[in-house]
């Protein structure tokens, strides 16, 4: 691991016990040079604790016990302003606006290694290992549908649903307004902020959920496959 400190963090040190979340991001920038320049620029007002380069190397930008500026306006369960309670990891990827691509094996190996250290050190609950889009669904879509949540879950990082995959696909084209209200309740129980005020915001919530738990089809449309996935997440202990 190398050090390249960002000036963008809160000067007051926090108690180790305050750290309850691990948040993943993609940079959304064309290359490492541009991303690192932005994350270390005083005027950008953004930073992260750890940065994983395109080649899978780890850089620390803000020490763990300082609040980095990576989450912005954010919510999960009863918590707001997730910056204060989280470690943020940025992964080099051009993102949806610049030719979104798969995360490399080297990047994911690095991510697993640092994540396991953080999870153990701060005793982070698997339901509090999230993407930026999970905590800010109206503003963000990273790390996106190519992020390997299912694979990470097999490595004991984060949650994944246990719904029957063969049965799920047959439900993809079916929907019911009656099930939609139950679906929203399930999402709220998981931790999502579902205080939407119009159909556009509802579509964003569904899309973010699909990116995380149904990456094969991200269309923002509610169907019974989404419903059954959300239902199964409420049975995970």
Secondary structure, DSSP 8 states (H G I E B T S, - for coil): -EE---S-B-SS---GGG--EEEEEE--SSSHHHHHHHHT-GGG----SEEE-TTS-EEE-S-TTS-BS-S-S-EETTEE-GGGGEEEEEE----TTTT-----HHHHHHHHHHHHHHHHHHT--GGGEEEHHHH-TTT---S-TTS-HHHHHHTT-S------HHHHHTTTT---HHHHHHHHHHHHHHT------SHHHHHHHHHHHHHHH-TT---S---HHHHHHHHHHTT--
